[in-house]
Every structure is written in structure tokens, then in C-alpha cells.
Amino acid sequence: MPFEPQPYLSGALVDVRPLRAEDFADLYAVASDPLIWEQHPARDRHRKDEFTRFFREALDSRGALAVIDRREGRLIGSSRYHGYDSDRGEVEIGWTFLARSHWGGAYNSELKRLMLQHAFRFVGTVVFLVGPDNIRSRRAVERIGGVLSGTWADGDGVESLLYRIDSRSCVPSWSPSPRSPSSSV
């Protein structure tokens, strides 16, 4: 079975679905907060021109996901699967951001739990690339079981810390809860 990079997932707090072009305005309303990006290597992503580039790349990736607050029914952020490698048995989860109103752990933890559950149906390892100065994201990845495994540099020489989570180290009670593509989110 091939990896599905844009699943429909549902938890107690969030629904996750493929990101769509019509999500731009709602997602930019979240992303326009400069404090979301203050520790991120792309600190200007709150600017509309920078976010437009990011959003276009997200859609082109065919792995971008919208994160919806179930109680409020509104878009609160996004995440993405990237770099699926069947030979290595790994995929990356990244580009995650949530509205500051949803910071504090519960929403991000559930989002990552849902994404990990889905990924581990296809791979044995999930990787996260985090900017060295992004203390919030480093702590969040460590809280969900990420183990610092080294560094990685992109084609422009921008260095990231490489975290890994192995399927064998995850809580066994985690089980996938995908929603069918016909379900409304």
C-alpha cells in the first residue's frame, strides 16, 4: 500500500485534512502573527508575500495538511508530510504551525500523535528538522518522543537539527483514526 501524504484524521481536539487553495485567507489570518515565527529560521513568514510563497509550496508539495479546531470549526494551522522514502522506511513531518491561541501542548501533541499514527502504518521512522534556535519546536518534538540524531543542511547551507521517532518507541495504545476522504471536516 503506498503512503498517503494527505489523509483525513480526527482526534478529540483537531481534525486534519488536505490543505486547499481556498484555505489561504484563513491560514494567513493565523500565520500573520509575527510571534509565531520569532524563533523560526523564516522569521518573515508573517509577511503576506513570504507567506504566499510558503502556501504555494505547501500546495505543490501534495503533503500539506490543514488543522481544524473541532470545537470552534475553524482553521488553526497546518503541517506537512515530506520526503517519503520507502527504501529507508521514513517520512518527515514538518512545516507545522498553530495559532498562538492553541499553543501550550495539547493541540500540537494531538496533531503529532495523529500524524505519527498515520505515518507508522507505512514507515518505521519519522524525522523532524528543527532550526537550532527554535527552542519551542525543539521542546515540542522532544515532548512527543523525538530523539536528537544529528544535523542536516539544505541546499542553501541552512542547518537544522535532525530528530527521529521510531515506531517501536511510540506508545502502543496509539492507533490510527483516519477519516475517509468522503467525510466532511
ABEGO torsion letter per residue (X at the ends): XBBBABBBBBBAABBBBBBBAAAAAAAAAAAABAAAAAABABAAAABAAAAAAAAAAAAAAGABBBBBBAAAGBBAEBBBBBGBBAAAGBBBBBGBBBBAAABGGAAAAAAAAAAAAAAAAABABBBBBBBAABAAAAAAAAAAGBBBAEBBBBAAGBBBBBBBBBAAABBAABBBBBBBAABBX
